[in-house]
Every structure is written in C-alpha cells, then in structure tokens.
C-alpha cells in the first residue's frame, strides 16, 4: 500500500511541475534500491537468526 501512495504522490508532483527531470528519477530509483537492499538484509539476518535459534533448541 505504501508504494501505491508514493506513486500517486509522485504523479501529482510531476503533473504540477509539467516536466520530468531525469536526475530526480534516477535519485529516486537509487534511494528505493538502498531501502530495498536494507530490508532484504534485515529479513535475511532475521531468518538466519531464527534458524540458528531453532537449531540450538533442537540440539538441547
């Protein structure tokens, strides 16, 4: 849902300005990539930690 809001918000900004700046679009893409990379890293660490804890519990 948050991505839908961002798209609507960005489309309103673009229509108000009348022009699309390539540098703005590229910076938004790079920012979204950084956020997605961080989310994936956190989810990976959480999954690894859960698997490790589960393995330790099984060995006891």
Biopython code that builds the backbone (N, CA, C, O; Angstrom):
import numpy as np
from Bio.PDB.StructureBuilder import StructureBuilder

atoms = [
    (1, "UNK", "N", (0.809, -1.190, 0.000)),
    (1, "UNK", "CA", (0.000, 0.000, 0.000)),
    (1, "UNK", "C", (0.853, 1.255, 0.000)),
    (1, "UNK", "O", (0.482, 2.253, -0.618)),
    (2, "UNK", "N", (1.978, 1.223, 0.675)),
    (2, "UNK", "CA", (2.813, 2.414, 0.732)),
    (2, "UNK", "C", (3.363, 2.756, -0.643)),
    (2, "UNK", "O", (3.537, 3.933, -0.959)),
    (3, "UNK", "N", (3.643, 1.737, -1.479)),
    (3, "UNK", "CA", (4.159, 2.023, -2.812)),
    (3, "UNK", "C", (3.098, 2.683, -3.680)),
    (3, "UNK", "O", (3.421, 3.509, -4.534)),
    (4, "UNK", "N", (1.823, 2.324, -3.467)),
    (4, "UNK", "CA", (0.755, 2.962, -4.222)),
    (4, "UNK", "C", (0.658, 4.436, -3.850)),
    (4, "UNK", "O", (0.444, 5.288, -4.712)),
    (5, "UNK", "N", (0.815, 4.727, -2.588)),
    (5, "UNK", "CA", (0.756, 6.117, -2.143)),
    (5, "UNK", "C", (1.900, 6.909, -2.757)),
    (5, "UNK", "O", (1.710, 8.041, -3.203)),
    (6, "UNK", "N", (3.089, 6.311, -2.779)),
    (6, "UNK", "CA", (4.239, 7.004, -3.346)),
    (6, "UNK", "C", (4.018, 7.298, -4.822)),
    (6, "UNK", "O", (4.353, 8.385, -5.295)),
    (7, "UNK", "N", (3.459, 6.343, -5.551)),
    (7, "UNK", "CA", (3.225, 6.546, -6.979)),
    (7, "UNK", "C", (2.232, 7.680, -7.185)),
    (7, "UNK", "O", (2.442, 8.545, -8.036)),
    (8, "UNK", "N", (1.146, 7.681, -6.407)),
    (8, "UNK", "CA", (0.161, 8.743, -6.541)),
    (8, "UNK", "C", (0.767, 10.094, -6.171)),
    (8, "UNK", "O", (0.518, 11.095, -6.843)),
    (9, "UNK", "N", (1.548, 10.120, -5.121)),
    (9, "UNK", "CA", (2.171, 11.360, -4.676)),
    (9, "UNK", "C", (3.143, 11.867, -5.735)),
    (9, "UNK", "O", (3.149, 13.055, -6.055)),
    (10, "UNK", "N", (3.964, 10.971, -6.279)),
    (10, "UNK", "CA", (4.934, 11.366, -7.288)),
    (10, "UNK", "C", (4.257, 11.817, -8.570)),
    (10, "UNK", "O", (4.713, 12.771, -9.200)),
    (11, "UNK", "N", (3.178, 11.153, -8.972)),
    (11, "UNK", "CA", (2.493, 11.549, -10.198)),
    (11, "UNK", "C", (1.878, 12.938, -10.041)),
    (11, "UNK", "O", (1.831, 13.708, -11.000)),
    (12, "UNK", "N", (1.406, 13.261, -8.836)),
    (12, "UNK", "CA", (0.871, 14.603, -8.607)),
    (12, "UNK", "C", (1.975, 15.649, -8.699)),
    (12, "UNK", "O", (1.767, 16.723, -9.264)),
    (13, "UNK", "N", (3.139, 15.344, -8.150)),
    (13, "UNK", "CA", (4.251, 16.282, -8.214)),
    (13, "UNK", "C", (4.684, 16.496, -9.653)),
    (13, "UNK", "O", (4.973, 17.623, -10.054)),
    (14, "UNK", "N", (4.732, 15.427, -10.431)),
    (14, "UNK", "CA", (5.167, 15.528, -11.819)),
    (14, "UNK", "C", (4.162, 16.340, -12.625)),
    (14, "UNK", "O", (4.556, 17.193, -13.420)),
    (15, "UNK", "N", (2.876, 16.089, -12.434)),
    (15, "UNK", "CA", (1.869, 16.813, -13.212)),
    (15, "UNK", "C", (1.857, 18.301, -12.844)),
    (15, "UNK", "O", (1.548, 19.139, -13.691)),
    (16, "UNK", "N", (2.183, 18.634, -11.613)),
    (16, "UNK", "CA", (2.203, 20.034, -11.214)),
    (16, "UNK", "C", (3.389, 20.754, -11.845)),
    (16, "UNK", "O", (3.262, 21.902, -12.272)),
    (17, "UNK", "N", (4.538, 20.091, -11.906)),
    (17, "UNK", "CA", (5.719, 20.719, -12.461)),
    (17, "UNK", "C", (5.642, 20.812, -13.977)),
    (17, "UNK", "O", (6.099, 21.797, -14.556)),
    (18, "UNK", "N", (5.078, 19.813, -14.623)),
    (18, "UNK", "CA", (4.978, 19.831, -16.069)),
    (18, "UNK", "C", (6.173, 19.208, -16.766)),
    (18, "UNK", "O", (6.089, 18.871, -17.947)),
    (19, "UNK", "N", (7.276, 19.050, -16.063)),
    (19, "UNK", "CA", (8.474, 18.456, -16.656)),
    (19, "UNK", "C", (8.998, 17.377, -15.720)),
    (19, "UNK", "O", (8.813, 17.437, -14.505)),
    (20, "UNK", "N", (9.648, 16.403, -16.311)),
    (20, "UNK", "CA", (10.255, 15.333, -15.525)),
    (20, "UNK", "C", (11.767, 15.470, -15.656)),
    (20, "UNK", "O", (12.312, 15.495, -16.760)),
    (21, "UNK", "N", (12.421, 15.556, -14.526)),
    (21, "UNK", "CA", (13.876, 15.670, -14.542)),
    (21, "UNK", "C", (14.466, 14.279, -14.390)),
    (21, "UNK", "O", (14.118, 13.538, -13.471)),
    (22, "UNK", "N", (15.346, 13.941, -15.286)),
    (22, "UNK", "CA", (15.959, 12.621, -15.279)),
    (22, "UNK", "C", (16.769, 12.390, -14.014)),
    (22, "UNK", "O", (16.770, 11.282, -13.478)),
    (23, "UNK", "N", (17.446, 13.397, -13.536)),
    (23, "UNK", "CA", (18.258, 13.248, -12.325)),
    (23, "UNK", "C", (17.388, 12.959, -11.103)),
    (23, "UNK", "O", (17.782, 12.197, -10.219)),
    (24, "UNK", "N", (16.198, 13.576, -11.058)),
    (24, "UNK", "CA", (15.277, 13.304, -9.954)),
    (24, "UNK", "C", (14.805, 11.863, -9.989)),
    (24, "UNK", "O", (14.737, 11.200, -8.953)),
    (25, "UNK", "N", (14.475, 11.374, -11.188)),
    (25, "UNK", "CA", (14.022, 9.997, -11.315)),
    (25, "UNK", "C", (15.116, 9.012, -10.931)),
    (25, "UNK", "O", (14.859, 8.028, -10.238)),
    (26, "UNK", "N", (16.337, 9.278, -11.385)),
    (26, "UNK", "CA", (17.450, 8.387, -11.059)),
    (26, "UNK", "C", (17.748, 8.393, -9.563)),
    (26, "UNK", "O", (18.060, 7.351, -8.988)),
    (27, "UNK", "N", (17.656, 9.547, -8.939)),
    (27, "UNK", "CA", (17.916, 9.610, -7.493)),
    (27, "UNK", "C", (16.834, 8.867, -6.721)),
    (27, "UNK", "O", (17.126, 8.226, -5.711)),
    (28, "UNK", "N", (15.591, 8.946, -7.180)),
    (28, "UNK", "CA", (14.511, 8.203, -6.529)),
    (28, "UNK", "C", (14.714, 6.706, -6.676)),
    (28, "UNK", "O", (14.498, 5.948, -5.731)),
    (29, "UNK", "N", (15.131, 6.279, -7.865)),
    (29, "UNK", "CA", (15.382, 4.858, -8.098)),
    (29, "UNK", "C", (16.503, 4.367, -7.193)),
    (29, "UNK", "O", (16.387, 3.303, -6.583)),
    (30, "UNK", "N", (17.581, 5.127, -7.100)),
    (30, "UNK", "CA", (18.706, 4.736, -6.250)),
    (30, "UNK", "C", (18.306, 4.695, -4.785)),
    (30, "UNK", "O", (18.741, 3.810, -4.049)),
    (31, "UNK", "N", (17.488, 5.635, -4.360)),
    (31, "UNK", "CA", (17.019, 5.654, -2.973)),
    (31, "UNK", "C", (16.153, 4.434, -2.674)),
    (31, "UNK", "O", (16.286, 3.819, -1.616)),
    (32, "UNK", "N", (15.273, 4.086, -3.598)),
    (32, "UNK", "CA", (14.428, 2.907, -3.426)),
    (32, "UNK", "C", (15.257, 1.631, -3.396)),
    (32, "UNK", "O", (14.945, 0.711, -2.640)),
    (33, "UNK", "N", (16.307, 1.564, -4.207)),
    (33, "UNK", "CA", (17.190, 0.390, -4.207)),
    (33, "UNK", "C", (17.883, 0.242, -2.859)),
    (33, "UNK", "O", (17.999, -0.870, -2.343)),
    (34, "UNK", "N", (18.341, 1.344, -2.287)),
    (34, "UNK", "CA", (19.000, 1.295, -0.985)),
    (34, "UNK", "C", (18.034, 0.802, 0.090)),
    (34, "UNK", "O", (18.397, -0.024, 0.928)),
    (35, "UNK", "N", (16.815, 1.308, 0.060)),
    (35, "UNK", "CA", (15.819, 0.897, 1.045)),
    (35, "UNK", "C", (15.515, -0.586, 0.894)),
    (35, "UNK", "O", (15.439, -1.314, 1.884)),
    (36, "UNK", "N", (15.341, -1.032, -0.349)),
    (36, "UNK", "CA", (15.039, -2.444, -0.602)),
    (36, "UNK", "C", (16.204, -3.346, -0.185)),
    (36, "UNK", "O", (15.981, -4.426, 0.362)),
    (37, "UNK", "N", (17.430, -2.919, -0.434)),
    (37, "UNK", "CA", (18.613, -3.685, -0.040)),
    (37, "UNK", "C", (18.678, -3.828, 1.474)),
    (37, "UNK", "O", (18.989, -4.903, 1.987)),
    (38, "UNK", "N", (18.387, -2.746, 2.188)),
    (38, "UNK", "CA", (18.395, -2.785, 3.650)),
    (38, "UNK", "C", (17.310, -3.708, 4.187)),
    (38, "UNK", "O", (17.538, -4.457, 5.137)),
    (39, "UNK", "N", (16.134, -3.653, 3.576)),
    (39, "UNK", "CA", (15.043, -4.538, 4.005)),
    (39, "UNK", "C", (15.420, -5.996, 3.793)),
    (39, "UNK", "O", (15.196, -6.835, 4.665)),
    (40, "UNK", "N", (15.990, -6.294, 2.634)),
    (40, "UNK", "CA", (16.382, -7.669, 2.338)),
    (40, "UNK", "C", (17.453, -8.158, 3.305)),
    (40, "UNK", "O", (17.426, -9.311, 3.734)),
    (41, "UNK", "N", (18.388, -7.289, 3.644)),
    (41, "UNK", "CA", (19.444, -7.658, 4.581)),
    (41, "UNK", "C", (18.860, -7.963, 5.956)),
    (41, "UNK", "O", (19.226, -8.958, 6.582)),
    (42, "UNK", "N", (17.963, -7.118, 6.421)),
    (42, "UNK", "CA", (17.345, -7.316, 7.735)),
    (42, "UNK", "C", (16.534, -8.608, 7.747)),
    (42, "UNK", "O", (16.604, -9.371, 8.710)),
    (43, "UNK", "N", (15.772, -8.861, 6.697)),
    (43, "UNK", "CA", (14.991, -10.094, 6.629)),
    (43, "UNK", "C", (15.900, -11.325, 6.588)),
    (43, "UNK", "O", (15.587, -12.345, 7.202)),
    (44, "UNK", "N", (17.005, -11.237, 5.881)),
    (44, "UNK", "CA", (17.953, -12.346, 5.827)),
    (44, "UNK", "C", (18.574, -12.634, 7.181)),
    (44, "UNK", "O", (18.695, -13.791, 7.582)),
    (45, "UNK", "N", (18.967, -11.584, 7.882)),
    (45, "UNK", "CA", (19.546, -11.746, 9.216)),
    (45, "UNK", "C", (18.516, -12.337, 10.178)),
    (45, "UNK", "O", (18.839, -13.201, 10.994)),
    (46, "UNK", "N", (17.278, -11.864, 10.074)),
    (46, "UNK", "CA", (16.224, -12.379, 10.943)),
    (46, "UNK", "C", (15.964, -13.861, 10.660)),
    (46, "UNK", "O", (15.786, -14.646, 11.592)),
    (47, "UNK", "N", (15.940, -14.242, 9.396)),
    (47, "UNK", "CA", (15.708, -15.646, 9.044)),
    (47, "UNK", "C", (16.870, -16.518, 9.515)),
    (47, "UNK", "O", (16.653, -17.609, 10.044)),
    (48, "UNK", "N", (18.090, -16.048, 9.328)),
    (48, "UNK", "CA", (19.258, -16.799, 9.773)),
    (48, "UNK", "C", (19.258, -16.949, 11.294)),
    (48, "UNK", "O", (19.565, -18.022, 11.814)),
    (49, "UNK", "N", (18.916, -15.886, 11.995)),
    (49, "UNK", "CA", (18.875, -15.942, 13.455)),
    (49, "UNK", "C", (17.801, -16.912, 13.942)),
    (49, "UNK", "O", (18.020, -17.677, 14.882)),
    (50, "UNK", "N", (16.655, -16.872, 13.299)),
    (50, "UNK", "CA", (15.575, -17.779, 13.693)),
    (50, "UNK", "C", (15.975, -19.229, 13.458)),
    (50, "UNK", "O", (15.702, -20.093, 14.291)),
    (51, "UNK", "N", (16.618, -19.498, 12.329)),
    (51, "UNK", "CA", (17.057, -20.861, 12.023)),
    (51, "UNK", "C", (18.121, -21.319, 13.016)),
    (51, "UNK", "O", (18.114, -22.471, 13.449)),
    (52, "UNK", "N", (19.027, -20.425, 13.375)),
    (52, "UNK", "CA", (20.078, -20.758, 14.335)),
    (52, "UNK", "C", (19.484, -21.062, 15.711)),
    (52, "UNK", "O", (19.854, -22.053, 16.341)),
    (53, "UNK", "N", (18.583, -20.229, 16.168)),
    (53, "UNK", "CA", (17.948, -20.448, 17.475)),
    (53, "UNK", "C", (17.162, -21.756, 17.456)),
    (53, "UNK", "O", (17.216, -22.531, 18.410)),
    (54, "UNK", "N", (16.445, -21.994, 16.387)),
    (54, "UNK", "CA", (15.677, -23.236, 16.272)),
    (54, "UNK", "C", (16.602, -24.452, 16.289)),
    (54, "UNK", "O", (16.286, -25.463, 16.917)),
    (55, "UNK", "N", (17.741, -24.360, 15.605)),
    (55, "UNK", "CA", (18.712, -25.450, 15.602)),
    (55, "UNK", "C", (19.305, -25.690, 16.975)),
    (55, "UNK", "O", (19.487, -26.837, 17.385)),
    (56, "UNK", "N", (19.607, -24.624, 17.685)),
    (56, "UNK", "CA", (20.150, -24.764, 19.049)),
    (56, "UNK", "C", (19.130, -25.415, 19.972)),
    (56, "UNK", "O", (19.472, -26.274, 20.785)),
    (57, "UNK", "N", (17.890, -25.004, 19.841)),
    (57, "UNK", "CA", (16.840, -25.601, 20.677)),
    (57, "UNK", "C", (16.684, -27.078, 20.371)),
    (57, "UNK", "O", (16.476, -27.871, 21.289)),
    (58, "UNK", "N", (16.777, -27.468, 19.126)),
    (58, "UNK", "CA", (16.643, -28.897, 18.766)),
    (58, "UNK", "C", (17.788, -29.733, 19.293)),
    (58, "UNK", "O", (17.605, -30.911, 19.599)),
    (59, "UNK", "N", (18.968, -29.144, 19.403)),
    (59, "UNK", "CA", (20.118, -29.924, 19.881)),
    (59, "UNK", "C", (20.115, -30.098, 21.394)),
    (59, "UNK", "O", (20.840, -30.946, 21.914)),
    (60, "UNK", "N", (19.328, -29.328, 22.097)),
    (60, "UNK", "CA", (19.296, -29.461, 23.556)),
    (60, "UNK", "C", (18.470, -30.601, 24.010)),
    (60, "UNK", "O", (18.350, -30.837, 25.212)),
]
sb = StructureBuilder()
sb.init_structure("model")
sb.init_model(0)
sb.init_chain("A")
sb.init_seg("    ")
for serial, (resi, resn, name, xyz) in enumerate(atoms, 1):
    if name == "N":
        sb.init_residue(resn, " ", resi, " ")
    sb.init_atom(name, np.array(xyz, "f"), 0.0, 1.0, " ", f" {name:<3s}", serial, name[0])
structure = sb.get_structure()
